[in-house]
Amino acid sequence: MPTTTIRLPEDLKARVAAAAKRSGMTSHGFILEAIAEKTEQENLRADFDAVAEDRYARIVASGKTIPWEEMRGYLEERLAGKAAKRPAARKLAR
C-alpha cells in the first residue's frame, strides 16, 4: 500500500486521537475511515448532481414540467394510500 503523509495541526491531531480512542480505533484507522466516508459522500453528491442536471436538461428540451404544488399534492395523496391521478406536464411558465 502506498504511503501518503498528512500534516495535521496539533489541535486537530489531538481531536482525532481523542475521537479515535472513544470509538475504539487507532488514529490511523479513524483517519482512513473518515477519508473513505468523505470520498463516498462526494461520489454520492456527484451522482445526485448528474441526475439533477440530466433531469433539468430534459425539462429544458421538452419545455414541460409539473408545478411543485400539484406534484406535492399528488405525492401526499399517494403516501396516504389514496388513488391519485398523476398531474400532466405542461409548458414552463416564463
Secondary structure, DSSP 8 states (H G I E B T S, - for coil): ---------HHHHHHHHHHHHHTT--HHHHHHHHHHHHHHHHHHHHHHHHHHHHHHHHHHHHTEE--HHHHHHHHHHHHTT--------EE---
